[in-house]
Amino acid sequence: METDWIWGLVGGLMIGVSAAIFLLGNGRIMGASGLIGGLVDRSGLSNWDERLAFLAALVVVPALLLPFYNVEVTTNITQNLWIVVAGGVLVGIGTRLANGCTSGHGVCGISRFSLRGIVATVFYLLAGGIAMVLFRHVLGVI
């Protein structure tokens, strides 16, 4: 029986629980881009330790869970480094324009019935779908 969906469910639950803990623990919305942005532009130095701990956990926890994976994890990322870099830049620009990313708007915004979060998430998904159609099916570069 195919069980790949279980990992998506577990990942989603972990993100949701971490967002709830972050909100209940300090009264602030969890958004990865806001946490990173506050460290980069130095506006979040008052709680830099909290920001850094949260961001470190994004890397450390999956590494700790790695021994529990008994299947090979594959991705469909392109081998073209320029496409990866361009995608990262475009995601960064979009995150800055939208004042947040999918963790802030999608996970925390939708769960709070925030109209701004819902609209931003809809546009993220539309932009991702349009980019995929354009790059994969029209340009054939992915």
C-alpha positions, 0 to 999 in steps of 0.5 A, spaced: 500 500 500 502 506 498 504 510 504 507 517 501 501 521 503 503 519 511 509 523 510 505 529 508 501 529 513 506 528 519 510 534 516 503 538 515 502 537 523 509 538 525 508 545 521 501 546 524 504 544 531 510 549 531 506 555 529 501 554 534 507 553 539 510 559 537 503 563 537 502 561 544 509 562 547 510 569 545 504 572 541 507 572 534 505 569 528 510 564 525 513 566 518 520 564 516 521 570 512 519 574 517 524 571 522 530 571 517 528 578 515 529 580 522 536 577 523 538 580 516 536 587 516 537 587 524 530 589 526 529 583 530 535 583 534 531 584 541 529 576 540 535 574 535 536 568 540 528 566 539 529 567 531 535 563 531 533 557 535 527 557 531 530 557 524 536 552 526 530 547 528 528 547 521 534 544 519 536 540 525 529 536 526 529 533 519 536 531 520 534 528 527 528 524 523 532 522 517 534 515 521 526 513 521 525 514 513 526 507 510 525 509 503 529 513 499 526 520 498 527 523 491 526 530 488 524 532 482 529 539 482 532 540 475 539 540 475 540 547 471 543 551 477 541 557 473 533 555 474 534 554 481 538 560 482 532 564 478 527 561 482 530 562 489 530 570 487 523 570 484 521 567 491 525 572 495 522 578 491 515 575 492 516 574 499 518 581 500 512 584 496 507 580 499 510 581 506 511 574 508 511 567 505 507 561 505 508 559 513 506 566 515 500 567 510 498 560 508 499 556 515 498 562 520 494 566 516 488 561 513 488 558 520 486 565 523 481 566 517 485 572 515 483 575 509 490 578 507 493 571 508 488 567 504 489 572 498 496 572 499 496 564 499 491 564 493 496 568 489 502 564 491 499 558 488 496 561 482 503 564 481 507 557 482 502 554 477 503 559 472 510 558 473 510 551 472 506 551 466 510 556 463 517 553 464 515 546 463 510 546 458 511 552 454 519 553 455 521 546 456 526 548 461 524 544 467 
